[in-house]
Amino acid sequence: METRIADLRYKEVISVADGSRFGYVGDMEIDLDSGQVRALVVPGRRRLFGLLGREEDRYIPWGAVRRFGEDIILVEGTSPRRIPRRGT
């Protein structure tokens, strides 16, 4: 099965362990020297309809990814590391 990077934005990330839904892929971390994917980044949820900003982004290491489906990505673990949002 082929997948383009742009198609990952439409896939929901779900934990295999307990079925927790982390959200949809917003970005990827890629090692530019080797061209390998390091992690998936799921944007934090909006607080009060986005008026109070967002929670921290979730960083899911590539090694935690277990399976890609048509609509979902299954990952191992229940609590991906949170990374602070960068100021724009």
Backbone as a printed PyTorch tensor [residue, N CA C, xyz], in Angstrom:
tensor([[[  0.8360,  -1.1760,   0.0000],
         [  0.0000,   0.0000,   0.0000],
         [  0.8870,   1.2470,   0.0000]],

        [[  0.6580,   2.1400,  -0.9300],
         [  1.4130,   3.3880,  -1.0090],
         [  0.6780,   4.4920,  -0.2690]],

        [[  1.4470,   5.3440,   0.3970],
         [  0.8780,   6.4830,   1.0960],
         [  1.7590,   7.6950,   0.8610]],

        [[  1.1480,   8.7910,   0.5390],
         [  1.8800,  10.0430,   0.3920],
         [  1.8450,  10.7800,   1.7210]],

        [[  2.8330,  11.6350,   1.9180],
         [  2.8910,  12.3960,   3.1580],
         [  1.6240,  13.2300,   3.3320]],

        [[  1.1340,  13.8110,   2.2690],
         [ -0.0790,  14.6360,   2.3480],
         [ -1.2870,  13.8140,   2.7990]],

        [[ -1.3200,  12.5200,   2.4720],
         [ -2.4370,  11.6650,   2.8570],
         [ -2.4600,  11.3750,   4.3550]],

        [[ -1.3280,  11.5070,   5.0360],
         [ -1.2750,  11.2300,   6.4700],
         [ -2.1170,  12.2170,   7.2680]],

        [[ -2.3290,  13.4080,   6.7500],
         [ -3.1270,  14.4160,   7.4590],
         [ -4.5680,  13.9630,   7.6630]],

        [[ -5.0260,  13.0180,   6.8740],
         [ -6.4000,  12.5470,   6.9700],
         [ -6.5190,  11.2520,   7.7620]],

        [[ -5.4370,  10.8330,   8.4010],
         [ -5.4500,   9.6010,   9.1860],
         [ -5.4130,   9.9290,  10.6740]],

        [[ -6.2930,   9.2790,  11.4240],
         [ -6.3560,   9.4920,  12.8630],
         [ -5.3930,   8.5480,  13.5630]],

        [[ -4.6950,   9.0470,  14.5890],
         [ -3.7360,   8.2540,  15.3410],
         [ -4.4380,   7.6880,  16.5680]],

        [[ -4.3900,   6.3420,  16.7040],
         [ -5.0840,   5.6480,  17.7890],
         [ -4.1260,   4.6900,  18.4700]],

        [[ -4.2110,   4.6220,  19.8050],
         [ -3.3710,   3.7230,  20.5900],
         [ -3.8940,   2.2950,  20.5130]],

        [[ -2.9880,   1.3530,  20.2820],
         [ -3.3520,  -0.0630,  20.2580],
         [ -3.6780,  -0.5360,  21.6630]],

        [[ -2.9980,   0.0280,  22.6640],
         [ -3.1250,  -0.4380,  24.0430],
         [ -4.5280,  -0.2370,  24.6180]],

        [[ -5.0920,   0.9560,  24.4500],
         [ -6.3830,   1.2250,  25.0850],
         [ -7.3990,   1.9250,  24.1830]],

        [[ -7.0670,   2.1180,  22.9270],
         [ -8.0010,   2.7400,  21.9950],
         [ -8.0770,   4.2530,  22.0970]],

        [[ -7.1640,   4.8720,  22.8350],
         [ -7.1550,   6.3410,  22.9540],
         [ -6.9620,   6.9760,  21.5900]],

        [[ -7.6930,   8.0430,  21.3590],
         [ -7.5690,   8.7920,  20.1040],
         [ -6.7260,  10.0240,  20.3730]],

        [[ -5.6390,  10.1600,  19.6500],
         [ -4.7340,  11.2840,  19.8520],
         [ -5.0280,  12.4400,  18.9020]],

        [[ -5.6860,  12.1770,  17.8100],
         [ -5.9840,  13.2110,  16.8300],
         [ -5.4250,  12.8290,  15.4680]],

        [[ -5.3800,  13.8010,  14.5890],
         [ -4.9140,  13.5770,  13.2220],
         [ -3.4870,  14.0810,  13.0540]],

        [[ -2.7450,  13.4400,  12.1860],
         [ -1.3550,  13.8300,  11.9370],
         [ -1.3340,  15.2440,  11.3770]],

        [[ -0.4980,  16.0940,  11.9680],
         [ -0.3730,  17.4620,  11.5040],
         [  0.9570,  17.7230,  10.8470]],

        [[  1.9750,  16.9340,  11.2360],
         [  3.3130,  17.1750,  10.7290],
         [  4.1440,  15.9110,  10.9400]],

        [[  5.3200,  15.9110,  10.3650],
         [  6.2580,  14.8030,  10.5400],
         [  7.6310,  15.3830,  10.8270]],

        [[  8.4050,  14.6490,  11.6050],
         [  9.7960,  15.0290,  11.8170],
         [ 10.6360,  14.0990,  10.9610]],

        [[ 11.4670,  14.6710,  10.1050],
         [ 12.2640,  13.8830,   9.1650],
         [ 13.7300,  14.2220,   9.3430]],

        [[ 14.5740,  13.2000,   9.3510],
         [ 16.0210,  13.3910,   9.3900],
         [ 16.4560,  13.7340,   7.9670]],

        [[ 16.8790,  14.9630,   7.7600],
         [ 17.2100,  15.4180,   6.4080],
         [ 18.4560,  14.7370,   5.8480]],

        [[ 19.3540,  14.3000,   6.7030],
         [ 20.5630,  13.6260,   6.2150],
         [ 20.2620,  12.2500,   5.6440]],

        [[ 19.4220,  11.4830,   6.3440],
         [ 19.1310,  10.1190,   5.8940],
         [ 17.8120,  10.0110,   5.1340]],

        [[ 16.9330,  11.0230,   5.2950],
         [ 15.6330,  10.9690,   4.6310],
         [ 14.6230,  10.0840,   5.3400]],

        [[ 14.9350,   9.6640,   6.5650],
         [ 14.0350,   8.7880,   7.3080],
         [ 13.1130,   9.5870,   8.2260]],

        [[ 11.9150,   9.0630,   8.4070],
         [ 10.9410,   9.6870,   9.2990],
         [ 11.3300,   9.3660,  10.7420]],

        [[ 11.3950,  10.3910,  11.5780],
         [ 11.7100,  10.1950,  12.9960],
         [ 10.4540,  10.0860,  13.8460]],

        [[  9.4510,  10.8970,  13.5120],
         [  8.2540,  10.9260,  14.3510],
         [  7.0780,  11.5420,  13.6130]],

        [[  5.8830,  11.2480,  14.1370],
         [  4.6570,  11.9100,  13.7020],
         [  4.3180,  12.9530,  14.7550]],

        [[  3.8080,  14.0850,  14.3360],
         [  3.4130,  15.1350,  15.2690],
         [  1.9110,  15.3550,  15.1150]],

        [[  1.1960,  15.2280,  16.2440],
         [ -0.2450,  15.4430,  16.2730],
         [ -0.4880,  16.7660,  16.9960]],

        [[ -1.1150,  17.7420,  16.3350],
         [ -1.3590,  19.0380,  16.9870],
         [ -2.2210,  18.8860,  18.2390]],

        [[ -1.9460,  19.7210,  19.2290],
         [ -2.7390,  19.7150,  20.4560],
         [ -4.1710,  20.1440,  20.1830]],

        [[ -5.0500,  19.7110,  21.0590],
         [ -6.4650,  20.0590,  20.9080],
         [ -6.6920,  21.5230,  21.2420]],

        [[ -7.6820,  22.0950,  20.6040],
         [ -8.0220,  23.5010,  20.8430],
         [ -8.7070,  23.6340,  22.2030]],

        [[ -8.4040,  24.7320,  22.8700],
         [ -9.0530,  25.0310,  24.1480],
         [-10.1040,  26.1120,  23.9230]],

        [[-11.2980,  25.8520,  24.3620],
         [-12.4180,  26.7770,  24.2390],
         [-12.5360,  27.3270,  22.8260]],

        [[-12.7370,  26.4100,  21.8830],
         [-12.9400,  26.7350,  20.4680],
         [-11.7710,  27.5010,  19.8590]],

        [[-10.5870,  27.3320,  20.4200],
         [ -9.4020,  27.9790,  19.8900],
         [ -9.1430,  29.3700,  20.4600]],

        [[-10.0710,  29.8740,  21.2690],
         [ -9.8880,  31.2020,  21.8460],
         [ -8.7610,  31.2300,  22.8740]],

        [[ -8.5440,  30.1220,  23.5420],
         [ -7.4870,  30.0420,  24.5590],
         [ -6.2670,  29.2890,  24.0520]],

        [[ -6.1230,  29.2030,  22.7460],
         [ -4.9700,  28.5170,  22.1650],
         [ -5.1740,  27.0180,  22.0710]],

        [[ -4.0650,  26.3090,  22.1010],
         [ -4.0910,  24.8560,  21.9730],
         [ -3.2580,  24.2170,  23.0710]],

        [[ -3.5120,  22.9230,  23.2810],
         [ -2.6550,  22.1360,  24.1590],
         [ -1.3360,  21.8970,  23.4320]],

        [[ -0.3750,  21.3050,  24.1160],
         [  0.9070,  21.0090,  23.4920],
         [  0.7430,  19.9210,  22.4340]],

        [[  1.6070,  19.9710,  21.4180],
         [  1.5910,  18.9510,  20.3700],
         [  2.0760,  17.6290,  20.9460]],

        [[  1.6230,  16.5300,  20.3340],
         [  2.0550,  15.1910,  20.7520],
         [  3.0640,  14.6580,  19.7490]],

        [[  4.1580,  14.1590,  20.2670],
         [  5.2700,  13.6520,  19.4760],
         [  5.2480,  12.1310,  19.5790]],

        [[  5.0290,  11.4470,  18.4580],
         [  4.9380,   9.9890,  18.4500],
         [  6.1260,   9.4340,  17.6770]],

        [[  7.0780,   8.8030,  18.3770],
         [  8.2670,   8.2670,  17.6970],
         [  7.8760,   7.2570,  16.6170]],

        [[  8.6280,   7.2480,  15.5430],
         [  8.3370,   6.3520,  14.4270],
         [  8.3510,   4.8940,  14.8700]],

        [[  9.1770,   4.5580,  15.8430],
         [  9.2390,   3.1870,  16.3400],
         [  7.9640,   2.7270,  17.0290]],

        [[  7.1110,   3.6830,  17.4400],
         [  5.8560,   3.3360,  18.1040],
         [  4.7320,   3.0420,  17.1030]],

        [[  4.9340,   3.3840,  15.8440],
         [  3.9090,   3.1390,  14.8170],
         [  3.8630,   1.6470,  14.5220]],

        [[  2.6730,   1.0610,  14.6240],
         [  2.5150,  -0.3780,  14.4030],
         [  1.8540,  -0.7280,  13.0790]],

        [[  0.8710,   0.0570,  12.6660],
         [  0.1630,  -0.3000,  11.4370],
         [ -0.5420,   0.9120,  10.8500]],

        [[ -0.5290,   0.9770,   9.5240],
         [ -1.2650,   2.0010,   8.7900],
         [ -2.5030,   1.3690,   8.1960]],

        [[ -3.6430,   1.9960,   8.3920],
         [ -4.8810,   1.5630,   7.7710],
         [ -5.3310,   2.6210,   6.7830]],

        [[ -6.4990,   2.4320,   6.1940],
         [ -7.0000,   3.4250,   5.2500],
         [ -7.3340,   4.7400,   5.9270]],

        [[ -7.8680,   4.6590,   7.1640],
         [ -8.3040,   5.8650,   7.8650],
         [ -7.5450,   6.1330,   9.1620]],

        [[ -6.8010,   5.1410,   9.6460],
         [ -6.1540,   5.2930,  10.9520],
         [ -4.6950,   4.8420,  10.9270]],

        [[ -3.9740,   5.2790,  11.9430],
         [ -2.6140,   4.8190,  12.1980],
         [ -2.6160,   4.2820,  13.6170]],

        [[ -2.2600,   3.0210,  13.7820],
         [ -2.2110,   2.4130,  15.1070],
         [ -0.8120,   2.5670,  15.6800]],

        [[ -0.7450,   3.0430,  16.9210],
         [  0.5460,   3.2440,  17.5820],
         [  0.5600,   2.5160,  18.9120]],

        [[  1.7450,   2.1520,  19.3420],
         [  1.9230,   1.4730,  20.6230],
         [  2.1310,   2.5270,  21.6930]],

        [[  1.5670,   2.3020,  22.8450],
         [  1.7290,   3.2360,  23.9610],
         [  0.4970,   4.0940,  24.1460]],

        [[  0.3310,   4.5910,  25.3570],
         [ -0.8680,   5.3650,  25.6690],
         [ -0.5860,   6.8380,  25.8950]],

        [[  0.6790,   7.2200,  26.0550],
         [  0.9550,   8.6350,  26.3210],
         [  2.1670,   9.1150,  25.5370]],

        [[  1.9460,   9.5710,  24.3110],
         [  3.0650,  10.1080,  23.5480],
         [  3.6120,  11.3530,  24.2210]],

        [[  4.8740,  11.6150,  24.0110],
         [  5.5290,  12.7690,  24.6140],
         [  4.9150,  14.0480,  24.0530]],

        [[  4.6770,  15.0070,  24.9240],
         [  4.1200,  16.2910,  24.4880],
         [  5.2560,  17.2700,  24.2910]],

        [[  5.1570,  18.0320,  23.2220],
         [  6.1820,  19.0440,  22.9510],
         [  5.4970,  20.4030,  22.8890]],

        [[  6.1230,  21.4350,  23.4470],
         [  5.4960,  22.7600,  23.4320],
         [  5.3640,  23.2980,  22.0160]],

        [[  4.3280,  24.0650,  21.7950],
         [  4.1150,  24.6750,  20.4840],
         [  5.1090,  25.7970,  20.2960]],

        [[  5.5860,  25.9260,  19.0820],
         [  6.5050,  27.0080,  18.7620],
         [  5.7420,  28.2790,  18.5160]],

        [[  6.2610,  29.3770,  19.0040],
         [  5.6180,  30.6840,  18.7760],
         [  5.7910,  31.1020,  17.3390]],

        [[  4.7870,  31.7490,  16.7930],
         [  4.8770,  32.2180,  15.4090],
         [  4.9320,  33.7130,  15.3390]]])
